[in-house]
Amino acid sequence: MAKGERRVLLVLGDYVEDYEAIVPFQALQAYVVSVDAVCPGKKAGDICRTAIHQLSPAHQTYSESRGHNFALNGTFDDIEFNKYDGLIIPGGQAPEYLPLDASVLKLVRKFSDS
């Protein structure tokens, strides 16, 4: 990492909310922030499936449809948390099950403690 370079870790899981993953990923890169998108159990080049939630005008709930295949550019097992300035965990279904993964909890605790 070059001196002064900013770096953010984006932790994803399958059926992460599409816009909550893609928009920060692209926006941060537009501001010359390096973003590593990772998922437990997956490697760089693998994909996370995303979901799109839309408010149903006829009901007081959301409908879910299939989003994109988000290509990961990092490998979760290779993370060195101290090389990052920030952590993003987008919404959707992924945050419902990511806390069940001990390695994700350990990573989040390291960020919180630092």
PALUM-54956 format. One line per field, with one value per residue (C-alpha): residue number from 1; z, y, x. Coordinates in nm, 3 decimals. Layout:
<sites>
i: [NUM|...]
w: [Z|...]
v: [Y|...]
u: [X|...]
</sites>
This chain:
<sites>
i: [1|2|3|4|5|6|7|8|9|10|11|12|13|14|15|16|17|18|19|20|21|22|23|24|25|26|27|28|29|30|31|32|33|34|35|36|37|38|39|40|41|42|43|44|45|46|47|48|49|50|51|52|53|54|55|56|57|58|59|60|61|62|63|64|65|66|67|68|69|70|71|72|73|74|75|76|77|78|79|80|81|82|83|84|85|86|87|88|89|90|91|92|93|94|95|96|97|98|99|100|101|102|103|104|105|106|107|108|109|110|111|112|113|114]
w: [0.000|-0.102|0.163|0.204|0.012|0.167|0.178|0.274|0.327|0.196|0.352|0.146|0.147|-0.100|-0.145|-0.011|-0.104|-0.459|-0.429|-0.081|-0.220|-0.568|-0.494|-0.213|-0.408|-0.714|-0.530|-0.310|-0.612|-0.782|-0.485|-0.531|-0.232|-0.276|-0.198|-0.139|-0.171|0.011|0.129|0.384|0.208|-0.129|-0.322|-0.554|-0.884|-0.720|-0.714|-0.457|-0.575|-0.489|-0.424|-0.505|-0.264|-0.385|-0.186|-0.304|-0.351|-0.287|0.035|0.339|0.261|0.013|-0.272|-0.348|-0.690|-0.811|-0.861|-1.014|-0.980|-0.781|-0.862|-0.557|-0.591|-0.267|-0.068|0.283|0.426|0.313|0.501|0.717|0.896|0.999|0.632|0.611|0.709|0.722|0.710|0.530|0.574|0.340|0.423|0.270|0.368|0.417|0.756|0.879|0.851|0.846|1.230|1.246|1.101|1.380|1.142|1.052|1.420|1.494|1.206|1.315|1.673|1.550|1.365|1.664|1.908|1.689]
v: [0.000|0.335|0.602|0.802|0.549|0.492|0.140|-0.001|-0.359|-0.452|-0.776|-0.938|-1.252|-1.403|-1.201|-0.884|-0.580|-0.494|-0.115|-0.123|-0.324|-0.181|0.191|0.219|-0.003|0.221|0.554|0.492|0.393|0.717|0.898|0.695|0.470|0.112|-0.126|-0.498|-0.689|-1.023|-1.299|-1.575|-1.903|-1.738|-1.620|-1.331|-1.394|-1.576|-1.407|-1.305|-1.300|-0.981|-0.908|-0.606|-0.513|-0.295|-0.155|-0.304|-0.024|-0.269|-0.411|-0.287|-0.492|-0.537|-0.780|-0.934|-1.006|-1.140|-0.875|-0.902|-1.132|-0.919|-1.027|-1.037|-0.880|-1.013|-1.335|-1.334|-1.566|-1.328|-1.022|-0.826|-0.595|-0.347|-0.252|-0.101|0.238|0.123|-0.163|-0.178|-0.454|-0.383|-0.483|-0.741|-1.106|-1.138|-0.958|-1.202|-1.497|-1.341|-1.309|-1.688|-1.709|-1.690|-1.550|-1.257|-1.181|-1.195|-0.954|-0.707|-0.716|-0.633|-0.329|-0.225|-0.263|-0.070]
u: [0.000|0.143|0.194|-0.127|-0.337|-0.677|-0.814|-1.155|-1.271|-1.616|-1.745|-2.019|-2.227|-2.469|-2.788|-2.634|-2.845|-2.736|-2.715|-2.560|-2.269|-2.220|-2.268|-2.008|-1.768|-1.781|-1.813|-1.510|-1.305|-1.412|-1.254|-0.933|-0.999|-0.885|-1.173|-1.128|-1.457|-1.440|-1.672|-1.606|-1.531|-1.474|-1.169|-1.090|-1.269|-1.562|-1.902|-2.159|-2.516|-2.702|-3.068|-3.281|-3.559|-3.844|-4.133|-4.459|-4.717|-5.001|-4.853|-4.668|-4.361|-4.083|-4.044|-3.707|-3.566|-3.235|-2.969|-2.623|-2.325|-2.081|-1.724|-1.500|-1.157|-1.010|-0.988|-1.136|-0.871|-0.593|-0.725|-0.482|-0.724|-0.455|-0.403|-0.754|-0.890|-1.250|-1.496|-1.832|-2.087|-2.381|-2.738|-2.967|-2.974|-2.598|-2.587|-2.849|-2.609|-2.259|-2.263|-2.290|-1.937|-1.677|-1.413|-1.641|-1.706|-1.333|-1.262|-1.533|-1.403|-1.051|-1.184|-1.393|-1.105|-0.865]
</sites>
